[in-house]
């Protein structure tokens, strides 16, 4: 099913789960690159040592990357599930309304 914005009908929709995954991926990749570069700056060894040190940096960066992903969900989505990348509208997917709220009856 193709999601569309409720306001501008754009198909450029980012879900909260996708945004959390992207934030986690970018944060861990950044940590790996910094770990690999830090080791190369101190020694002249190239190759597998830099790769191993970069991968080791990911292990230590995982808790911080998780916090970054949760902050993206909290502050950029404000409790909604979808974000339109064209107009900036925040909304939930149609059909995910809470059924627990009783319908108001007119007197």
Phi, psi and omega in degrees: 000129180274126177278142175229148177295141179286342183258303186256358179062024177286152176266000180275075184248134177248124178275160181297318180296320178295320180294321177296320178295318178295316179298320179294316180298314181294319180295317179290323177295320177298316179296320179296317179295319178295321178296319179291321180288324181296320180290321180292331180289327183272336179231166178265002180290137180241169170092232191295330178297318179295320179296315180296318179293324176295317178293325178293328179293333179296321181301317181284336184270350185301315179299320179292321178296324177296320178295321178297316179297319178292324177295322177300314180295320184287311189269332181266336182252341175049042177088354178269166183261341185224149177229126176278124181280350179271308185249351177085011181290140174254134180200165173263159179295141177299139180093001179255021180294147178288126180274355184283342180280125180289145179288139179280134179254140179277141182286000000 
